[in-house]
């Protein structure tokens, strides 16, 4: 049986993130991890395991800075995380 797409999906506002990783710790399926940004030493949460996200919202609830929230634009959020993962893999291969 194919997994259902969640009705909501995390959206990270990188500029609002303080890098505490509370959202990463709160994620039951452990879909999020901290990624290095283009600014040295600045980390933000990002989706590593898109297919495992259930859209439960625990990451959003854990964020005291409102830097991660759920969006109903699931396809757009998935596309954003997928594109970023491609760039990260390409940079790692260099």
C-alpha positions in Angstrom: 0.0 0.0 0.0 1.3 3.4 -1.0 1.9 6.0 1.8 -0.6 8.9 1.8 0.7 12.4 1.3 0.2 14.5 4.4 -2.3 17.3 4.3 0.3 19.7 5.8 4.0 19.9 5.5 6.7 21.8 7.4 8.0 25.1 6.0 11.2 26.5 7.4 11.8 30.2 7.5 15.5 30.2 7.7 15.8 33.9 8.6 13.8 33.3 11.8 15.6 30.2 12.9 17.9 30.4 16.0 19.4 27.0 15.3 18.3 25.4 18.6 17.2 22.1 16.9 14.2 21.7 19.1 12.1 20.9 16.0 14.6 18.2 15.1 14.3 16.6 18.5 10.5 16.8 18.4 10.1 15.0 15.1 8.7 11.5 15.8 9.9 10.0 12.4 13.2 11.9 12.6 12.7 13.5 9.2 14.5 16.7 10.1 18.2 17.4 10.7 20.3 20.5 11.0 21.9 21.7 7.8 24.7 24.2 7.3 23.6 27.3 5.5 25.6 29.5 3.1 26.7 31.4 6.2 29.6 29.7 8.0 28.4 28.2 11.4 24.7 28.9 10.8 22.6 25.8 10.9 18.9 25.5 10.2 16.5 22.5 10.2 15.8 20.8 6.9 13.9 17.8 5.7 16.2 14.7 5.2 13.5 12.1 4.8 10.6 13.7 2.9 8.7 10.4 2.4 8.6 9.8 6.2 7.0 13.1 7.2 3.5 12.6 8.5 2.7 16.3 8.8 2.0 15.8 12.5 3.1 19.4 13.4 5.3 18.5 16.4 8.2 20.4 14.8 6.0 23.5 14.6 4.9 23.2 18.2 8.5 22.8 19.4 9.7 26.0 17.7 9.5 29.0 20.0 10.7 31.3 17.3 8.0 30.4 14.8 10.7 29.5 12.2 8.9 26.3 11.2 5.3 26.1 10.4 3.0 23.7 8.6 1.7 24.7 5.2 -1.1 23.2 3.2 1.0 23.8 0.1 2.4 20.3 0.4 3.6 19.9 -3.2 5.5 23.2 -3.1 7.1 22.4 0.3 8.2 19.0 -1.0 9.6 20.6 -4.2 11.6 23.1 -2.1 13.1 20.4 0.2 13.9 18.2 -2.9 15.6 21.0 -4.7 17.7 21.8 -1.7 18.7 18.2 -1.2 19.9 18.0 -4.8 22.1 21.1 -4.3 23.5 19.7 -1.1 24.4 16.4 -2.8 26.0 18.2 -5.7 28.1 20.3 -3.3 29.1 17.2 -1.3 30.3 15.6 -4.5 32.6 18.5 -5.4 
